[in-house]
Every structure is written in structure tokens, then in C-alpha cells.
Amino acid sequence: MKDGAFAAHRAAASGLFSLFTLFAIVLGLGDPRPLALAMGGALVSLFALTRPAIRDSLGPFAAPLAILVDLALLFCAMSLTGGPLSPYALLLPAGAALSWHCEGRAAARFFAVGSLLGVAALVTLGHLPISGAANLFPLIGVALAAPALLVALEVSGATPARAAAAAAARTTAPAVPSEAEEPPAPAPSRAGTAPRERADVVRDDHAVPRRDPQAEILHDLRSPLSVIRVYTDLIQEAARRGELPNAEYLANLAREIELAESLVGAPAPEPEPPAPAPQNADLVEILGSLATAYRLAHGTRIRIEFIAERPQLPVAADPVALQRAFRNVLDNAIKYTPDGGEVRIRAGAAGPQAFVVVKDTGMGMSAEERARAFDYAFRGSAALASGLRGKGLGLAVTKEILEANGGKISLSSEAGYGSEVTILLPSRRAASR
């Protein structure tokens, strides 16, 4: 079982279930308290089962257990929101398709059999009524949805995870830094010694690390998933008090889920991408929601301040790409700032460009480390000594994302006195001239 495919499957399945649950709560399709608990269960299973220690201890049972948890939560939600007519029924064929494309034929078959047994169990327990044609025909459709889709995939001769992985590899193969377009000849290795392939191993100054697109996507997924957990805890706490979910929390949670879903299928940025189609984004809206989310997650440890010099700062850039870039910068600033420190975000405009400055009171970097801060898989000595986990991907990937959207990034830092990251982006008006 590929770790990347398993993590992608878990993120997509939990994200879809959480999104459907939010819609069900907002539309009043069932009691919000058990629905919120079910969504919390889906997110808890996502975080638990994707932890390397737990996944490795479960071994080959990790994938079947995760599917059983998905089905159990799904059928509980169906029984609360209309039985066979519940909108959650749409997730049965969707779950079979996700299992097929992420983890292969065996996982899809296990999901289809589990869905049939789950429908039979709910009918036996009386949670899905079968009296009358109005209930019988939808029930038959729900029971056969996942098996029918599986049969269609089998008959079509589609190749599951292996072909998808090969296609992904072909798609992301160009995502190598420009200086590595003509890779150097590999150094001769000693007999019986396997060449190093991981990008986060110790290397000399002239080595070119191997790009790992899956590691980059998983790196970017950590931020929205941690924020999803915070908003889920807040919504669950409100549900325990008998209060309706906060509309702002629901909107922000939906935004985080959409970002996570887009990242699951997002290829690594290419070194020389074609000019992107003009898109519009508002820096105040993006940075304001991120500052709120990070305060909820880290506000008891450090101070996070956001200052916008204008009520709106429109730029010509992809808003999802900007979220990835800003999250990488903020994650670094927060991670390496000690308790009681401060991270300040300032956004404004200067002529034809908008700017964002992120200043922290963290550990900082030496002059030699600043020169390599945007190298792929580079971490400074203070970051390594801190014991905090990381692969050194954030700033390198952020630089590629910003340059692909016509932006620039620079860093000023001093060891022991924090860092300041400056980002420049073309304003919308400048891009339209």
C-alpha cells in the first residue's frame, strides 16, 4: 500500500463526508449534534490513521479498517437524514470510485461488499424501511449503487491505482528545478550500497535533491487539515452546548475542505510554467481568514497580528495558489517562533504592486543560510537543532508558486532575531493594462 495513495484516499473521503455533513446541518436535514459528532469522527479517523506510527502498526489492516470506519459513519449519517433518500447515499458510489482510483481493485471490491452488508444491516435493524414501493425502489438503488459502479469499472477494463500513479508520475515528471534540467552524472557508489533517494537526507552543497511531488502535496495538506480540526472542535463544542454552528466557522471550514481537496489532485509546480490565465484574488480576504484560523489554532502560544492598509487589495493571481504560498510562509513563522513571540502580517500597495510582509520574532538565520533559504529541501542549523519536524520544502515551493503567478519573494533574517519575508504581486489594475 502506497503511503501517498492511502493519505490521498483518507483526505478525499473525509473531506467529502465533512462537506456533505456541513450541508446537512445548514439545510436542517437531521439533528445537528450527532451529525457534528459523525463529522468529528471522520476527521479524527483521518488524523489517526494517517499518522505513520499507527498506520505502520496496523500494517495491511489499515486500509480495510479505514474503509469500515467510512462506511459506519456514512450509514449512521444516512439513518439520521432520510434513509435511502438521504443525500449521503451519493457517497456510496463516490466511495467505490475513490477506493478504485486511490488504492486499487481490491479496495473497491471491499468497499462495495461492505456497502451491501451495511444496507442489509440497517434494513434488519429497521433504520431503513422497506414497506411500499416509495421506499423499496430507492433502497434497491442505494444497495446496488457501489456494486454497479464497480462492475462498470471492471467491464470497462480501466486500470486502477497503478495506471493512475503512472499517469501522475508522467504529469509531475517535469516538476524538477531548472538547474536540474540536465541532471549531473550520478556519483559512482560502492558495491552493495543503494543510492540515496530521499530529499531530506544530509547532502553536500552541490548535490541536487530529488523532487518528491507527493511529499510536497502532503506538506501543503498539513496546514488546512490542522485548521479543519480546530473549526471542527469549535463546532462540536457549540453543538454540545445546544447552539447552532457559527456561520463564519462553517464558511471557513468549507473553504479549508475545498483547499484540501484541490491539493490532493494538484501537481507540483513546474519550473517554467506557461503564463497563467488572469485570475483575481483579494489579499485582505485571504490573509484575514488565514490570520483568524491561525489565531484560533495558536493564539494561546504566540500573538498573531494582521494589518491591512486598504479594505481591499485585489491582485491578478490564482487564489488557491496564494493560499498555499501564504500558508507555507506563516507555518514557518509560527513553527519557529518560541512561546510568547509574535508574528505580524502587513499587506498594502506600492505603485503597480501589492505587497505582503510577514515578520516574526523567531530563531532567524545566518547570512550563509539566507543565501540557501529557497533551495529545495534546505533547513537551517537552528531549525535542525530545534528538533521540530520539517523537510525544508516550504520556501522553495512558495517561490515557484509566486513566480508562476508573476510574483516575487525575498527574505531578510538575522540569527536569534527573527525573519521577515516580503512578497510582491501584480495588482489587478496593473495586470489589466
C-alpha positions in Angstrom: 0.0 0.0 0.0 1.5 3.3 -1.1 1.6 5.9 1.8 0.8 8.7 -0.6 -2.2 7.0 -2.1 -3.6 6.0 1.3 -3.2 9.5 2.6 -4.9 11.0 -0.5 -7.8 8.5 -0.2 -8.2 9.4 3.5 -8.2 13.1 2.8 -10.6 12.9 -0.1 -13.0 10.6 1.8 -13.1 12.6 5.0 -13.3 15.9 3.1 -16.4 14.7 1.1 -18.1 13.4 4.2 -17.4 16.6 6.1 -18.7 18.7 3.2 -21.9 16.7 3.0 -22.3 17.0 6.8 -22.0 20.7 6.7 -24.7 21.0 4.0 -26.9 18.6 6.0 -26.5 20.7 9.2 -27.1 24.0 7.3 -30.2 22.7 5.5 -31.6 21.1 8.7 -31.8 17.6 7.3 -31.1 16.0 10.7 -30.2 16.5 14.3 -27.0 18.7 14.1 -25.5 17.2 17.3 -25.0 13.6 16.1 -24.1 14.9 12.6 -21.4 17.1 14.0 -20.1 14.1 16.1 -20.1 12.0 12.9 -18.1 14.7 11.1 -15.7 14.9 14.1 -15.3 11.1 13.9 -14.4 11.3 10.2 -11.7 13.9 10.9 -10.4 12.0 14.0 -10.0 8.9 11.9 -8.2 10.9 9.2 -5.7 12.2 11.6 -5.3 8.9 13.5 -5.0 6.6 10.5 -2.6 8.8 8.6 -0.1 9.0 11.5 2.9 6.9 10.4 3.2 5.1 13.8 -0.5 4.0 13.8 -0.6 3.1 10.1 2.6 1.1 10.4 1.3 -0.8 13.4 -1.9 -1.7 11.6 0.1 -2.9 8.5 -2.2 -4.4 5.8 -5.3 -3.9 8.0 -5.0 -0.1 7.9 -6.9 0.3 4.5 -9.8 -2.1 5.4 -10.2 -0.5 8.8 -10.3 2.9 7.3 -13.0 1.8 4.8 -15.1 0.2 7.5 -14.9 3.5 9.5 -16.0 5.4 6.4 -19.0 3.1 5.9 -20.0 3.1 9.5 -20.1 6.9 9.7 -21.8 7.1 6.3 -24.6 4.7 7.3 -25.1 6.4 10.6 -25.5 9.7 8.8 -27.9 8.2 6.3 -30.1 6.8 9.1 -30.3 10.4 10.5 -31.1 12.2 7.3 -33.7 10.3 5.4 -32.5 6.7 4.9 -32.4 5.7 1.3 -33.4 9.2 0.2 -30.6 10.8 2.1 -28.1 12.8 0.1 -25.4 10.8 1.8 -26.4 7.9 -0.5 -24.4 9.6 -3.2 -21.2 8.9 -1.3 -21.6 5.2 -1.8 -20.7 5.1 -5.5 -18.3 8.0 -4.8 -16.5 5.9 -2.2 -16.2 3.0 -4.5 -14.7 5.2 -7.2 -12.2 6.7 -4.7 -11.2 3.3 -3.5 -10.6 2.1 -7.0 -8.6 5.1 -8.2 -6.6 5.6 -5.0 -5.9 2.1 -3.7 -6.9 -0.3 -6.5 -9.4 -3.0 -7.4 -9.2 -5.0 -4.1 -10.1 -1.9 -2.0 -13.0 -1.0 -4.3 -14.4 -4.6 -4.0 -14.1 -4.5 -0.2 -16.0 -1.1 -0.2 -18.7 -2.5 -2.5 -19.2 -5.6 -0.4 -19.2 -3.5 2.8 -21.9 -1.1 1.4 -24.1 -4.1 0.6 -23.7 -5.6 4.1 -24.3 -2.1 5.6 -27.6 -1.6 3.8 -28.7 -5.1 4.8 -27.8 -4.4 8.5 -29.7 -1.1 8.5 -32.8 -2.8 7.0 -32.5 -5.6 9.6 -32.3 -3.1 12.4 -35.3 -1.1 11.0 -33.3 2.1 10.3 -34.1 1.8 6.5 -37.8 1.0 6.0 -38.7 -1.3 3.1 -42.5 -1.1 3.2 -44.1 0.2 0.0 -42.6 0.9 -3.5 -41.8 4.5 -2.4 -39.2 3.1 -0.1 -38.3 -0.2 -1.8 -37.0 1.2 -5.1 -34.7 3.9 -3.6 -33.4 1.3 -1.2 -32.5 -1.1 -4.0 -30.8 1.7 -5.8 -28.8 2.6 -2.7 -27.8 -1.0 -2.1 -26.7 -1.6 -5.7 -25.0 1.8 -6.4 -21.5 0.9 -5.3 -21.5 -2.7 -6.7 -23.0 -1.4 -10.0 -20.2 1.2 -10.4 -17.6 -1.4 -9.5 -19.0 -3.7 -12.2 -18.9 -0.8 -14.7 -15.2 -0.2 -13.9 -14.4 -3.9 -14.2 -16.1 -4.2 -17.5 -14.5 -1.0 -18.9 -11.1 -2.6 -18.3 -9.9 0.5 -16.5 -6.6 0.0 -14.7 -6.8 1.2 -11.1 -4.2 2.7 -8.9 -1.1 1.6 -10.9 -2.1 3.3 -14.1 -3.2 6.4 -12.1 0.1 6.5 -10.4 2.0 6.1 -13.7 -0.1 8.9 -15.2 0.6 11.1 -12.2 4.3 10.4 -12.5 4.3 11.4 -16.1 2.4 14.5 -15.3 4.7 15.6 -12.5 7.9 14.4 -14.0 8.8 17.9 -15.4 8.5 19.4 -11.9 12.3 19.5 -11.4 14.1 22.7 -10.6 15.5 24.4 -13.6 19.1 23.9 -12.5 18.4 20.2 -12.7 17.1 20.0 -16.2 20.4 18.5 -17.2 21.0 16.2 -14.3 24.6 15.6 -13.3 26.0 12.2 -13.8 25.5 10.1 -10.7 28.5 9.6 -8.5 29.8 6.0 -8.5 28.5 4.1 -5.5 30.2 1.4 -3.6 29.3 -2.1 -4.3 26.2 -3.2 -2.4 25.3 0.4 -1.4 21.9 1.7 -2.6 21.9 5.3 -3.9 20.1 7.8 -1.7 16.8 9.0 -3.0 15.2 11.0 -0.2 15.3 14.7 -0.5 15.6 15.4 3.3 18.9 13.5 3.8 22.1 15.3 4.6 23.8 16.3 1.4 26.7 18.4 0.3 26.3 21.9 -1.2 26.5 20.8 -4.8 24.0 17.9 -4.6 20.7 18.3 -6.3 17.9 16.7 -4.3 15.3 14.5 -5.9 11.9 16.1 -6.1 9.0 14.3 -4.4 5.7 15.7 -5.6 3.7 13.6 -3.1 5.8 14.9 -0.3 5.1 18.5 -1.5 1.3 17.9 -1.6 1.3 16.2 1.8 3.4 19.1 3.2 0.8 21.6 2.0 -2.1 19.5 3.3 -0.9 19.7 6.9 -2.0 23.3 7.2 -5.6 23.1 6.1 -6.1 19.8 7.9 -4.9 21.3 11.2 -7.3 24.3 10.7 -10.1 21.9 9.9 -9.5 20.2 13.2 -9.7 23.5 15.1 -13.0 24.5 13.4 -14.4 21.0 14.0 -13.6 21.2 17.7 -15.3 24.6 17.9 -18.4 23.4 16.1 -18.6 20.3 18.3 -18.3 22.4 21.4 -21.2 24.6 20.2 -23.3 21.5 19.5 -22.6 20.2 23.0 -24.0 23.5 24.3 -27.1 23.2 22.1 -26.0 26.1 19.9 -26.2 26.3 16.2 -22.8 26.3 14.3 -21.2 29.7 13.8 -21.8 30.8 10.2 -18.3 32.2 9.8 -16.8 28.9 11.2 -18.9 26.9 8.7 -17.8 29.1 5.8 -14.1 28.9 6.8 -14.3 25.2 7.3 -15.9 24.7 3.8 -13.0 26.8 2.4 -10.4 24.7 4.1 -12.0 21.4 2.9 -12.1 22.8 -0.7 -8.4 23.7 -0.5 -7.5 20.2 0.9 -9.5 18.6 -2.0 -7.8 20.8 -4.6 -4.4 20.0 -3.1 -5.0 16.2 -3.3 -5.1 16.4 -7.1 -2.7 19.3 -7.5 0.6 18.5 -9.3 3.8 20.1 -8.2 4.5 23.5 -9.8 6.6 23.3 -13.0 9.9 25.2 -13.1 9.0 27.2 -16.3 5.2 27.1 -16.4 3.2 28.8 -19.1 1.7 32.2 -18.3 -1.4 31.5 -16.2 -4.8 32.7 -17.2 -5.7 36.0 -15.5 -7.3 35.4 -12.1 -8.4 37.7 -9.4 -7.8 37.4 -5.7 -8.2 39.7 -2.7 -5.2 39.7 -0.3 -7.2 41.2 2.5 -9.8 38.4 2.3 -7.3 35.6 2.1 -4.9 36.9 4.7 -7.8 37.9 7.1 -9.2 34.4 7.0 -5.8 32.8 7.5 -5.0 35.1 10.4 -8.3 34.2 12.1 -7.6 30.5 11.6 -4.1 30.6 12.9 -5.2 32.7 15.9 -7.7 30.0 16.8 -5.0 27.3 16.4 -2.0 29.1 18.0 -3.3 32.3 19.7 -2.7 31.0 23.2 1.0 30.4 22.4 2.0 33.4 20.3 0.5 36.7 19.2 -0.6 36.9 15.5 -1.5 40.3 14.2 -2.8 41.3 10.7 -2.7 44.8 9.4 -4.3 45.7 6.1 -3.5 49.2 4.7 -6.6 49.1 2.5 -10.0 47.4 2.8 -9.3 45.5 -0.4 -6.1 44.6 -2.2 -7.0 42.9 -5.5 -4.2 41.1 -7.3 -4.1 39.1 -10.6 -3.2 35.7 -9.2 -4.7 32.3 -8.5 -6.4 32.5 -5.1 -5.8 28.8 -4.3 -2.1 29.1 -5.2 -1.8 32.2 -3.0 -3.3 30.3 -0.1 -0.7 27.6 -0.5 2.1 30.2 -0.6 1.0 32.3 2.4 0.3 29.1 4.5 3.9 27.9 3.9 5.3 31.3 5.0 3.0 31.5 8.0 3.6 27.9 9.0 7.4 28.5 9.1 7.0 31.8 11.0 4.7 30.2 13.7 6.6 26.9 13.9 10.0 28.6 14.6 8.7 31.4 16.9 9.0 30.5 20.6 6.2 30.8 23.1 5.3 34.4 23.9 6.6 35.6 20.5 4.8 37.5 17.7 4.0 37.0 14.0 2.9 40.2 12.3 1.3 40.2 8.8 1.1 43.5 6.9 -0.5 44.0 3.5 -0.6 47.1 1.3 0.1 48.5 -2.1 3.1 50.3 -3.6 2.6 51.6 -7.2 1.6 48.8 -9.6 2.3 46.1 -7.0 0.7 44.8 -3.8 3.0 43.6 -1.0 2.7 41.3 2.0 5.3 41.3 4.8 5.4 38.5 7.4 7.7 39.3 10.3 8.3 37.0 13.2 10.4 37.0 16.4 11.7 33.5 15.9 15.2 32.0 15.7 16.3 33.6 12.5 19.0 32.6 10.0 22.7 33.4 9.4 23.9 35.2 6.2 25.1 31.9 4.8 21.7 30.2 5.5 19.8 33.1 4.0 21.6 32.6 0.7 20.2 29.0 0.6 16.8 29.6 2.2 14.9 29.0 -1.1 16.9 25.9 -2.0 14.8 22.7 -2.2 15.0 20.6 1.0 17.3 23.0 2.8 16.9 23.6 6.6 19.0 26.0 8.7 21.1 24.9 11.6 18.8 26.4 14.2 15.8 24.6 12.7 17.7 21.3 12.8 18.8 21.9 16.3 15.3 22.7 17.5 14.1 19.1 16.9 11.0 20.3 15.1 10.0 18.2 12.2 10.3 19.5 8.6 11.7 18.8 5.2 12.7 22.3 4.0 10.1 22.4 1.2 8.0 25.4 2.2 10.0 28.3 0.9 11.2 26.6 -2.2 7.7 25.6 -3.3 6.4 29.0 -2.3 8.9 30.7 -4.5 7.9 28.6 -7.5 4.2 29.2 -6.8 4.6 33.0 -6.6 6.8 33.3 -9.7 4.3 31.2 -11.7 1.7 34.0 -10.7 4.0 36.9 -11.6 5.2 37.5 -8.0 8.4 37.7 -6.1 9.6 36.7 -2.6 12.6 37.8 -0.6 13.9 37.1 2.9 15.8 39.2 5.4 16.8 37.5 8.7 19.4 37.5 11.5 20.2 34.6 13.7 18.5 35.0 17.0 16.4 38.0 15.9 13.7 36.6 13.7 12.9 36.8 10.0 11.0 39.0 7.6 9.5 37.6 4.4 8.4 40.1 1.7 6.1 39.1 -1.1 5.3 41.2 -4.2 2.4 40.6 -6.5 1.0 42.4 -9.6 -2.1 44.4 -8.7 -5.2 43.7 -10.7 -5.2 47.2 -12.3 -1.5 46.8 -13.3 -2.3 43.4 -14.9 -5.2 44.7 -17.0 -3.2 47.5 -18.7 
